[in-house]
Amino acid sequence: MSEDKSQNYFYYQVQPKAPVFKSFTYKSELKLNIGQRIKIPFGKRKINGFILKKDISSKIEEKKIKKIVEIDENSIPLSPKRLSWMKWLSDYYNYPLGSILDLSFLKENFKKKSIPLKSSLTSSFPEKALLKLNKEQEDCINKILKQTRFQTHLIHGITGSGKTEVYIHLIAHILKQKKQALVLLPEIFLTPQIVKRLEKSFLNQIALLHSQISFSQKKQAWKSLLSGQKNLLVGTRSALFCPLPRLGLIIIDEEHDSSFKQEDKFRYHARDSAIVLAKELDIPIVLGSATPDFSSYKKALDSSYKLYELKKRAFKQSLPQVTVVDLKTKAKKSPYFWLSDLLLEKMTSALNKGKQVALFVNRRGQATALQCASCGHIQKCLNCDISLTLHQNEYLICHYCSFLEKKPLRCPSCNSDYWIERGFGTQKIEEGLKQIFPQYKILRVDRDSISSEEEMKNFIKQVEDQNVQIIIGTQMLSKGLNFPNIYLVGLILADMDFHLPDFRAEERSFQTLLQMAGRAGRTDFGEVILQTFNPEHSSIIFAKKHDYKNFFLTGINSRKAWAYPPFSRLCLLRIDSLKEQEGKNFAKQTAELAKKLAIPFQKNKSIKYGIQVLGPSPAPLMKIKNRYRFQILIKGENYLILDQFLNKLFPKIPKKSFIQVKTDRDPFSMF
C-alpha cells in the first residue's frame, strides 16, 4: 500500500452481484455513500456492486485495486439497518449477499436520469370508510397500538372474524404519524379483493408490488413510495425488499401460507425475514391467520409473541355447520363417484334457493394419471419421475417441468387402446357438474384457468355479481377470498394430502380444510360437506368443530417426540446431478462429512442432542427436469447450534461443476 494512496482515491469494500460470499476493495476519486449501488469491473465483465464500508486498512497493492466505473445516482443508498438485515439474510440462508442487495434496487440503467416525484407526506383517508368494530377487535387494536417498538403480534382470528378491519385501523394510525406501512399477502391473486377494501379507507395512498405488474408500473410504485407520495405498500414476498424510508408497521396476512417461502435460488421465508427486519428497525409486526403456523402459535403461547384471539365473526354470524361423509360406506359405482348423495342433495337445495356453491379439490387437470388397463403401464414425464396429468382428455402435462404430449391412442408398452383415468382434478369435476347441472353457470379457478391478475379480477367480479352459481377450485379458492353469497362448500376429497412424506402434511391439510370451510356463510348461515375416506383422522375431527387450538395441542406432541420444528431447526441439503450414480456418491460423501463434523456437538453434555444428520436419501420426487435429486436433512437443537455447525460444514463441501448443492434453511417442502 503506497504512502500517497489516500491522497488520490477513496477506497471501499464492495460486494459484487456475483455468486461469491466475499467482498473486494475498489477505489474511486469520488466520495461515495455506504449502501450505494455502483458498477465495477469483475473478471472480464462489468457488473453491479454495492458499497459495504470504507476501506482504510487495505494491504492490497495499489496497482491491483480496480476503479469503480459507474455510480447509480438515481437510487437512494440503503440505510445501515437495511444493510445489516441483508447481511443476516445472506448468512442465514447461505446466499450471496450481492444478489440479495440487488433486490432493493430497480433494474434500470445508471445513466438514465429520472424525475423525482413530488414528496407528499399527507395521509388523509375517509374516516367513514372504517367500519364499526366489535369489542374483540377494539381490544386487539388498542393493545397492539400500545407497543410502539419491536414486538411480534399474532392475531389468531377465526375465518370471517374481521382481521382485515383490524389491519385497516392499525394502518390508519401509522399513516397519521407520517410513517409508512407494508402489508404482505401470500398470493398475487388475493390482491384485487383486499386492495379494493383498503382503497375504501386510504384513497390514493396504496402502491402495489408483485410479479404480475410491468416494469414501468413497478418503477412508478417504487418511486412513489421512496418519495413519500404513497405510504402504504401492498405486495407479495418480494415487496419486503422495497427500502421504504419511514417504515413503521409490517403486516403479514395469512402468515401460515407456504407461498411466503421461496422454493428456488434464494430460499428465504418472507414472514421470518420480515420479523428480523422489524427487530432491526425496532417497529411492530403483526401476523394474522385463522390457522397459524405451529411455530408461530407456540411462540405466542410461550409469550415470545403477543397473542390476540378473535373468536367471533365480525357480523355475529355463526360458523358454518360441517357434516362429514364417509366415502368408504357411501362409495358409488357411477361416473360421478366423487359426488356423494348428501353433497348432491345439498348442492341442489342451495342452488334452488339462489345461493352459490364452492367445491374444493386439491388437484388440477382431468386425471392425475393415465394407466393402461391391460399391462398397468402409467404414462410418465420423460424429464421427471412423476406421472403426467391428463388435461381436457387430450393432453398430458407435467406440472413440474411443463413437458406436454398428446394423449397416446395406444399403450407404448403393450399396444392396448384401453386407458384408465386414475384420480381426478378440477377439470373432471367441472365436466361432471356440467352434465348434472346444465342450467347453472360453472366457473373453475386454478392455475390453468387463471394466470394473471386481470383474470382473477374478472373471476372475483363474476362471483360477487352472482353471474356464476358453482365455483370449482384448488388452493387458490381457500386463500382469504370473501364471497358473501356462498352458502355451501364441498370438499370433494378432504384427505388427499394426509399421507404425504412431510412432517407438516397434517398441519397443512388441516389448514386447508379450515380455510376452505371458512368460505361458507360469510354473511349468513352456511354449510360444509367434507367427504373423506378417513373420518376418524384428527384433521377431520377438529376441522368439523372448527377447533384449531386442540388440533395444535394434539399435533405438537408428535413434533416434540420426534424433535421437529418448533422443537428444532432444520436445514435441507439438496444434491442435484445429471448422472444418478455420481449424485448418489456425492450425497453419501457429503453425509459422511456432516456426520463426522456433528460428533463434537453430540458429545457436549450441556445440550440434548446438538446436531442430527439424517440421510442421504433419494428425494421423494427423485428426478425433476432430467436431474437426479438426493437430500440430507440436518436437524439442530436450536438455530444457534445449527448456525455453528453449518458454518463448519459449508466450506468443507467440495465444489463439482456437474453437481449442484442447494441449501434450504427452515424447509417448507420436503420434496
C-alpha positions in Angstrom: 0.0 0.0 0.0 1.7 3.2 -1.2 2.0 6.2 1.2 0.1 8.6 -1.0 -2.7 6.2 -1.7 -5.3 8.0 0.4 -4.4 11.4 -1.3 -5.6 10.2 -4.7 -8.5 7.9 -4.1 -11.2 6.9 -1.7 -11.2 3.1 -1.0 -14.3 0.9 -0.4 -15.2 -2.6 0.5 -17.6 -3.6 -2.3 -19.9 -6.6 -2.6 -20.3 -7.7 -6.2 -23.6 -9.1 -7.6 -21.9 -12.4 -8.3 -22.1 -15.9 -6.8 -19.4 -15.1 -4.2 -19.5 -14.6 -0.5 -16.5 -12.2 0.0 -16.2 -8.5 -0.7 -13.4 -6.8 -2.6 -11.6 -3.5 -2.4 -12.3 -0.9 -5.1 -11.3 2.8 -5.5 -12.9 6.0 -6.7 -11.9 9.7 -7.0 -15.4 10.5 -5.6 -16.6 10.2 -2.0 -19.4 7.7 -2.1 -22.1 6.6 0.3 -22.4 3.3 2.2 -25.2 1.3 0.7 -24.8 2.9 -2.7 -25.1 0.8 -5.9 -22.2 1.1 -8.4 -20.8 -0.6 -11.5 -17.5 -2.4 -11.1 -15.1 -4.4 -13.3 -15.3 -8.0 -12.2 -13.2 -10.5 -14.2 -13.9 -9.7 -17.9 -17.3 -8.2 -17.2 -18.8 -5.0 -15.7 -21.4 -5.9 -13.0 -23.3 -4.2 -10.2 -21.7 -3.8 -6.9 -22.7 -2.3 -3.5 -20.6 -0.3 -1.1 -20.5 -2.0 2.3 -18.0 0.2 4.1 -15.0 2.5 3.7 -11.7 0.6 3.4 -8.9 2.3 5.3 -6.7 -0.7 6.1 -6.3 -2.5 2.8 -2.9 -4.1 2.3 -3.6 -4.7 -1.4 -1.0 -3.3 -3.8 -2.2 0.0 -5.4 -1.9 -1.2 -8.9 -4.1 -4.2 -8.2 -7.0 -2.2 -6.9 -9.6 -1.6 -9.7 -11.6 1.6 -10.1 -15.3 1.9 -9.8 -16.6 2.7 -13.3 -20.2 4.0 -12.7 -22.3 5.3 -9.9 -26.1 4.9 -9.6 -27.1 8.5 -8.7 -30.8 7.8 -9.2 -31.3 5.4 -6.3 -31.3 6.1 -2.6 -28.5 4.3 -0.8 -29.5 1.5 1.6 -29.6 2.5 5.3 -27.2 0.9 7.7 -30.1 -1.1 9.3 -31.2 -2.4 5.9 -27.6 -3.4 5.1 -27.3 -5.2 8.5 -30.6 -7.1 7.8 -29.5 -8.2 4.4 -26.1 -9.4 5.7 -28.2 -11.5 8.1 -30.2 -12.9 5.2 -27.1 -13.8 3.4 -25.5 -15.6 6.4 -28.7 -17.4 7.4 -29.9 -18.6 4.0 -26.4 -19.2 2.7 -27.0 -17.0 -0.4 -24.6 -14.4 -2.0 -25.0 -11.0 -0.4 -24.7 -9.1 -3.7 -27.7 -10.9 -5.2 -29.8 -10.1 -2.1 -28.7 -6.4 -2.1 -29.7 -6.1 -5.7 -33.3 -6.9 -4.8 -33.6 -3.4 -3.2 -32.8 -1.5 -6.4 -34.7 -1.1 -9.6 -33.2 -2.9 -12.6 -32.5 0.2 -14.7 -29.6 1.8 -16.4 -27.5 4.0 -14.1 -27.2 6.8 -16.7 -30.9 7.2 -17.2 -31.9 10.4 -15.4 -35.2 10.1 -13.5 -37.5 13.0 -12.5 -38.1 12.8 -8.7 -41.7 12.7 -7.7 -43.1 15.5 -5.5 -43.0 14.4 -1.9 -46.3 14.2 -0.2 -46.5 13.2 3.5 -50.2 13.5 3.7 -52.0 10.5 5.0 -55.6 11.5 4.6 -58.3 8.9 4.4 -62.1 8.9 4.8 -62.9 8.2 8.4 -66.4 6.9 7.3 -64.7 4.0 5.4 -63.7 2.5 8.8 -66.3 0.0 9.8 -67.6 -0.3 13.3 -65.6 -2.7 15.4 -66.7 -5.3 17.9 -65.2 -5.5 21.4 -62.6 -8.2 20.4 -61.4 -6.1 17.5 -61.2 -3.0 19.6 -59.2 -4.7 22.4 -56.8 -6.2 19.8 -56.2 -2.8 18.2 -55.7 -0.9 21.5 -53.2 -3.4 22.8 -51.2 -3.5 19.7 -51.0 0.3 19.5 -49.6 0.4 23.0 -46.5 -1.3 21.7 -44.7 1.3 19.6 -41.4 -0.6 19.4 -40.5 -4.0 18.1 -42.9 -6.7 19.1 -44.4 -9.6 17.1 -48.1 -9.7 17.4 -50.1 -12.8 16.3 -53.8 -12.3 15.6 -55.5 -15.7 15.6 -58.9 -15.0 14.3 -61.5 -17.5 13.0 -62.5 -17.1 9.4 -64.7 -14.0 8.9 -63.6 -12.5 12.3 -62.6 -9.2 10.7 -58.8 -9.4 10.7 -58.6 -7.1 7.7 -60.6 -4.4 9.5 -58.1 -4.6 12.4 -55.3 -4.2 9.9 -57.0 -1.1 8.4 -57.3 0.6 11.8 -53.6 -0.1 12.6 -52.5 1.2 9.2 -54.6 4.4 9.7 -52.8 5.0 13.0 -49.4 4.6 11.4 -50.2 6.9 8.4 -51.4 9.6 10.8 -47.9 9.5 12.3 -46.4 10.3 8.9 -45.0 6.8 8.7 -45.3 4.0 6.1 -46.9 0.5 6.3 -46.2 -2.7 4.5 -48.8 -5.4 4.0 -47.6 -8.7 2.6 -50.0 -11.2 1.1 -49.2 -14.8 0.1 -50.6 -14.7 -3.5 -50.9 -12.0 -6.1 -54.4 -13.3 -6.9 -55.6 -12.2 -3.4 -54.6 -8.6 -4.1 -57.6 -7.4 -6.1 -60.1 -8.1 -3.3 -58.1 -6.8 -0.3 -56.8 -3.8 -2.3 -60.4 -2.9 -3.0 -61.1 -2.9 0.7 -58.0 -0.9 1.6 -58.8 1.7 -1.1 -62.1 2.5 0.6 -60.0 3.7 3.6 -56.8 5.0 2.1 -57.7 6.6 -1.3 -54.5 7.1 -3.3 -52.1 6.0 -0.6 -51.6 2.4 -1.9 -48.8 1.1 -4.1 -48.8 -2.5 -5.4 -45.7 -4.6 -6.0 -45.9 -8.2 -7.3 -44.6 -10.3 -10.2 -47.6 -9.6 -12.5 -47.1 -5.9 -12.9 -44.9 -4.4 -15.6 -41.5 -2.8 -15.0 -42.9 0.7 -15.6 -45.7 0.0 -13.1 -43.1 -1.3 -10.6 -40.9 1.7 -11.2 -43.7 4.2 -10.6 -44.8 2.4 -7.4 -41.2 2.1 -6.2 -40.5 5.8 -6.7 -43.9 6.9 -5.2 -43.0 5.0 -2.0 -39.4 6.3 -1.7 -40.5 9.9 -2.3 -43.3 9.7 0.2 -46.1 10.3 -2.4 -47.6 6.9 -1.3 -47.2 5.4 2.1 -48.9 2.0 2.0 -47.3 -0.8 0.2 -49.3 -4.0 -0.5 -47.5 -6.9 -2.2 -46.2 -10.4 -2.2 -43.0 -11.6 -0.6 -40.6 -9.6 -2.8 -42.2 -6.4 -1.7 -40.3 -6.9 1.5 -37.1 -5.6 -0.3 -38.5 -2.2 -1.3 -36.5 0.1 1.0 -39.3 2.1 2.5 -37.6 5.1 4.2 -40.2 5.6 7.0 -41.5 2.1 7.6 -43.4 2.0 10.9 -45.5 -1.2 10.6 -45.4 -4.6 8.9 -48.5 -6.8 8.5 -48.3 -10.4 7.2 -51.7 -11.7 6.3 -52.3 -15.5 6.2 -48.9 -15.9 7.9 -49.1 -19.7 7.8 -49.2 -19.8 4.0 -46.4 -21.7 2.3 -46.2 -19.1 -0.5 -44.2 -16.9 1.8 -41.3 -19.4 1.3 -39.4 -19.1 -1.9 -38.5 -22.5 -3.2 -35.8 -21.8 -5.7 -32.4 -19.9 -5.7 -32.7 -17.5 -2.7 -34.8 -19.8 -0.4 -35.9 -17.2 2.1 -39.1 -17.1 4.2 -40.7 -13.7 3.9 -42.5 -13.9 7.2 -39.4 -14.9 9.2 -37.3 -12.4 7.3 -39.8 -9.6 8.0 -39.7 -10.4 11.7 -35.9 -9.9 11.7 -36.3 -6.7 9.7 -38.9 -5.4 12.2 -36.5 -6.1 15.0 -33.7 -4.3 13.2 -35.9 -1.3 12.6 -37.5 -1.5 16.1 -41.0 -1.5 14.8 -44.1 -3.7 15.4 -45.0 -6.5 13.1 -48.5 -8.1 13.0 -49.1 -11.7 11.8 -52.7 -12.8 11.1 -54.3 -16.2 10.4 -57.3 -18.4 11.2 -54.8 -21.3 11.2 -51.5 -20.1 12.4 -48.3 -21.9 11.6 -47.5 -24.3 14.5 -44.2 -22.5 15.2 -45.9 -19.1 15.4 -48.7 -20.3 17.6 -46.2 -22.0 20.0 -44.2 -18.8 20.3 -47.4 -17.0 21.1 -48.4 -19.5 23.8 -44.8 -19.2 25.2 -45.2 -15.4 25.2 -42.4 -14.7 22.7 -45.2 -13.3 20.5 -48.2 -11.4 21.8 -51.4 -13.4 21.1 -54.8 -12.0 20.3 -57.8 -14.2 19.8 -60.8 -13.2 17.6 -63.3 -15.9 18.4 -66.4 -14.3 16.9 -67.3 -13.5 13.3 -67.3 -9.8 12.6 -71.0 -9.6 11.8 -72.1 -12.1 14.5 -72.8 -14.9 12.1 -72.2 -18.4 13.4 -69.5 -20.6 11.9 -70.9 -23.0 9.2 -72.1 -26.4 10.1 -69.7 -29.1 9.0 -71.0 -32.6 8.0 -68.6 -35.4 7.4 -69.4 -38.0 4.7 -67.5 -41.4 5.0 -66.7 -42.3 1.4 -66.0 -45.9 2.4 -69.6 -46.5 3.2 -71.0 -44.2 0.5 -69.0 -45.4 -2.5 -70.8 -45.1 -5.8 -70.3 -47.1 -9.0 -71.1 -44.2 -11.3 -69.2 -41.7 -13.4 -69.7 -39.3 -10.5 -68.2 -41.4 -7.8 -66.6 -38.3 -6.3 -70.0 -36.8 -5.6 -71.9 -38.3 -2.6 -75.7 -38.3 -2.4 -75.6 -35.9 0.5 -73.4 -33.3 -1.3 -75.6 -33.6 -4.4 -78.7 -33.1 -2.3 -77.3 -30.1 -0.5 -76.0 -28.5 -3.8 -79.4 -28.9 -5.4 -81.1 -27.3 -2.4 -78.7 -24.4 -2.2 -78.8 -23.7 -6.0 -82.6 -23.8 -6.0 -82.6 -21.0 -3.3 -80.3 -18.8 -5.5 -77.2 -19.4 -3.3 -73.7 -20.1 -4.6 -71.8 -23.3 -4.1 -68.0 -23.7 -3.9 -66.3 -27.1 -4.4 -62.7 -27.7 -3.5 -60.3 -30.3 -4.9 -56.6 -30.0 -4.5 -55.7 -31.2 -7.9 -56.0 -29.5 -11.3 -56.5 -31.3 -14.6 -58.8 -34.1 -15.5 -56.9 -37.1 -14.1 -53.7 -37.4 -12.0 -52.5 -40.4 -14.1 -53.3 -42.3 -17.3 -52.9 -46.1 -16.8 -53.1 -48.9 -19.3 -55.8 -51.4 -18.2 -54.0 -54.3 -19.9 -50.5 -54.1 -18.6 -50.6 -51.4 -15.9 -48.2 -49.0 -17.6 -48.5 -45.4 -16.4 -47.6 -42.6 -18.8 -44.8 -40.7 -17.1 -42.8 -37.5 -17.9 -39.7 -38.0 -19.9 -37.8 -35.5 -17.7 -39.2 -36.2 -14.3 -40.0 -39.2 -12.1 -43.7 -38.4 -12.0 -46.9 -39.4 -13.8 -48.3 -37.0 -16.3 -51.7 -35.2 -15.6 -54.4 -35.5 -18.2 -56.0 -32.2 -19.3 -59.1 -31.9 -21.4 -59.0 -35.5 -22.4 -56.4 -34.5 -25.0 -53.1 -33.5 -23.5 -50.7 -35.0 -20.9 -48.8 -32.3 -18.9 -46.0 -32.4 -16.3 -46.7 -29.9 -13.6 -43.0 -29.8 -12.7 -41.2 -29.1 -16.0 -44.2 -28.3 -18.2 -43.5 -31.2 -20.6 -46.5 -31.7 -22.8 -47.6 -34.5 -25.2 -50.8 -35.6 -26.8 -52.7 -38.4 -25.2 -51.5 -41.6 -26.9 -54.0 -43.7 -28.7 -52.3 -46.9 -27.7 -50.1 -48.0 -24.8 -46.4 -47.8 -25.7 -45.7 -50.9 -23.6 -48.3 -53.4 -24.9 -50.2 -51.6 -27.7 -53.5 -51.8 -25.9 -56.0 -49.0 -26.6 -57.8 -49.3 -23.2 -56.7 -46.5 -20.9 -58.0 -45.9 -17.4 -58.0 -42.4 -15.9 -56.7 -42.6 -12.3 -57.6 -39.9 -9.8 -59.4 -36.7 -10.7 -58.8 -33.0 -10.8 -60.8 -29.8 -11.3 -61.4 -30.4 -15.0 -63.1 -33.8 -14.3 -65.3 -32.2 -11.6 -66.2 -29.4 -14.0 -67.1 -31.8 -16.8 -69.3 -33.9 -14.5 -71.1 -30.9 -13.0 -71.9 -29.6 -16.4 -73.8 -32.8 -17.1 -75.6 -32.8 -13.7 -76.4 -29.1 -13.6 -76.5 -27.9 -17.2 -78.8 -24.9 -16.2 -76.2 -23.3 -14.0 -73.1 -21.2 -14.8 -69.9 -23.1 -13.6 -66.5 -21.4 -13.1 -63.2 -23.2 -12.5 -60.4 -21.4 -10.6 -57.0 -23.0 -10.8 -53.6 -22.3 -12.4 -54.8 -23.5 -15.7 -57.8 -21.2 -15.9 -56.4 -18.1 -14.1 -52.8 -17.0 -14.7 -53.0 -13.2 -14.4 -54.3 -10.5 -12.0 -56.8 -9.4 -14.7 -58.3 -12.9 -14.9 -58.5 -13.0 -11.2 -60.3 -9.7 -11.1 -62.8 -10.9 -13.7 -63.4 -14.1 -11.7 -64.0 -12.2 -8.5 -66.4 -9.8 -10.2 -68.4 -12.7 -11.7 -68.8 -14.3 -8.3 -69.6 -11.0 -6.5 -72.2 -10.1 -9.1 -73.6 -13.6 -8.8 -73.2 -14.3 -12.5 -71.9 -17.7 -11.6 -73.6 -20.3 -9.4 -71.0 -23.1 -8.9 -67.2 -22.5 -8.3 -64.7 -25.3 -8.5 -61.2 -24.5 -7.3 -57.9 -25.6 -5.9 -55.9 -24.0 -3.1 -56.4 -20.6 -4.8 -60.0 -20.7 -3.7 -59.2 -21.2 0.0 -56.8 -18.3 0.4 -58.7 -15.5 2.1 -61.3 -14.7 -0.6 -64.6 -13.3 0.7 -67.7 -14.1 -1.2 -70.9 -13.2 0.8 -73.3 -15.4 -1.2 -71.5 -18.7 -0.9 -73.8 -20.8 1.3 -72.4 -24.3 0.7 -68.8 -25.5 0.5 -68.0 -29.1 -0.5 -64.6 -30.6 -0.1 -64.5 -33.4 -2.6 -61.7 -35.5 -1.1 -60.6 -33.9 2.2 -57.8 -36.4 2.9 -56.0 -36.2 -0.4 -52.7 -34.9 1.1 -52.8 -36.5 4.6 -50.1 -39.1 3.9 -47.5 -37.2 2.0 -43.9 -37.8 3.3 -43.6 -34.5 5.1 -43.9 -33.8 8.8 -46.1 -30.8 8.0 -48.6 -32.8 5.9 -51.3 -33.0 8.5 -50.9 -29.4 9.6 -51.2 -28.2 6.0 -54.2 -30.4 5.3 -56.0 -29.1 8.4 -55.2 -25.5 7.5 -56.7 -26.0 4.0 -59.8 -27.7 5.4 -60.5 -25.0 7.9 -59.7 -22.2 5.5 -61.9 -23.7 2.8 -64.7 -24.3 5.3 -64.5 -20.6 6.2 -65.6 -19.6 2.7 -69.1 -20.7 3.6 -71.7 -18.5 5.3 -69.7 -15.2 5.5 -72.8 -13.1 5.9 -75.5 -15.7 6.7 -75.7 -19.3 7.9 -73.7 -21.7 5.8 -72.9 -25.4 5.4 -69.8 -27.5 4.7 -69.8 -31.1 3.4 -66.5 -32.8 4.0 -66.0 -36.0 2.0 -63.3 -38.4 3.3 -62.1 -42.0 3.5 -60.6 -41.2 6.9 -63.4 -39.8 9.1 -61.5 -40.6 12.3 -58.4 -38.6 11.3 -57.6 -35.8 13.8 -57.6 -33.2 11.0 -61.2 -34.2 10.1 -62.4 -34.4 13.7 -61.0 -30.9 14.7 -62.0 -29.3 11.3 -65.6 -30.4 11.9 -65.5 -28.5 15.2 -63.5 -25.5 13.8 -61.2 -26.3 16.6 -57.7 -25.1 15.8 -56.3 -25.0 19.3 -57.0 -28.6 20.2 -55.7 -29.7 16.8 -52.5 -27.8 17.6 -52.2 -29.3 21.1 -52.6 -32.8 19.7 -50.2 -32.3 16.8 -47.5 -30.5 18.8 -46.9 -33.6 21.0 -45.8 -35.6 17.9 -43.5 -32.8 16.8 -41.9 -32.8 20.3 -41.4 -36.6 20.4 -39.6 -36.5 17.0 -37.8 -33.2 17.6 -39.3 -31.5 14.6 -40.0 -27.7 14.5 -40.8 -25.8 16.6 -38.6 -28.0 18.8 -35.7 -27.9 16.4 -34.3 -26.0 13.4 -33.8 -27.7 10.1 -31.6 -27.4 7.1 -32.2 -29.5 4.0 -29.2 -30.1 1.6 -30.4 -31.0 -1.9 -27.9 -32.6 -4.2 -28.8 -32.4 -7.9 -26.8 -34.3 -10.5 -27.2 -35.0 -14.2 -25.9 -38.6 -13.5 -27.7 -40.7 -10.9 -24.7 -42.6 -9.6 -22.4 -39.6 -9.3 -25.2 -37.7 -7.4 -25.7 -40.7 -5.1 -21.9 -41.0 -4.4 -21.6 -37.3 -3.7 -24.6 -37.3 -1.4 -23.1 -40.2 0.5 -19.7 -38.4 0.9 -21.4 -35.2 2.0 -23.5 -37.0 4.6 -20.4 -38.8 5.9 -18.6 -35.5 6.2 -21.6 -33.9 8.0 -21.9 -36.8 10.5 -18.2 -36.6 11.3 -18.4 -32.9 12.0 -21.6 -33.4 14.1 -19.7 -35.6 16.7 -18.4 -32.8 18.8 -21.9 -31.3 19.0 -23.3 -34.6 20.2 -20.7 -35.1 22.9 -21.5 -31.7 24.6 -23.2 -32.5 27.8 -24.8 -29.1 28.1 -27.1 -29.8 25.2 -29.6 -32.5 24.5 -28.6 -33.9 21.1 -26.9 -30.9 19.3 -26.9 -32.0 15.7 -28.6 -34.9 13.9 -27.7 -35.7 10.3 -30.4 -37.8 8.5 -29.7 -39.4 5.1 -28.7 -39.3 2.4 -31.8 -40.5 0.7 -33.4 -40.0 -2.7 -35.8 -37.1 -2.8 -39.5 -38.2 -2.8 -39.5 -36.9 -6.4 -36.1 -38.3 -7.4 -35.9 -37.0 -10.9 -37.0 -33.5 -11.9 -36.1 -31.8 -15.2 -33.6 -34.5 -16.1 -31.7 -34.1 -12.8 -31.4 -36.7 -10.1 -32.1 -35.5 -6.6 -30.8 -36.6 -3.2 -31.2 -35.0 0.1 -29.6 -34.7 3.6 -31.7 -33.4 6.5 -29.7 -31.7 9.2 -31.6 -31.2 12.5 -30.2 -28.7 15.0 -31.4 -28.4 18.6 -31.7 -24.6 18.1 -30.8 -22.1 15.4 -27.5 -21.1 17.2 -26.2 -24.6 17.3 -27.3 -25.2 13.7 -25.6 -22.0 12.6 -22.3 -23.1 14.3 -22.5 -26.5 12.6 -23.3 -25.2 9.1 -20.5 -22.6 9.3 -18.1 -25.5 9.8 -19.8 -27.7 7.1 -20.3 -25.4 4.2 -16.7 -24.5 3.5 -15.7 -28.2 3.5 -18.3 -29.4 0.9 -16.3 -29.9 -2.3 -17.4 -28.0 -5.4 -18.1 -30.0 -8.5 -19.2 -28.5 -11.8 -21.7 -31.3 -12.6 -23.3 -31.3 -9.2 -25.4 -28.6 -7.5 -25.7 -28.4 -3.7 -28.7 -26.3 -2.7 -29.2 -25.1 0.8 -32.7 -24.8 2.2 -32.9 -23.3 5.8 -36.2 -24.0 7.5 -37.6 -26.0 4.5 -41.3 -25.9 3.9 -41.3 -28.6 1.3 -39.5 -32.0 1.7 -40.0 -32.8 -2.0 
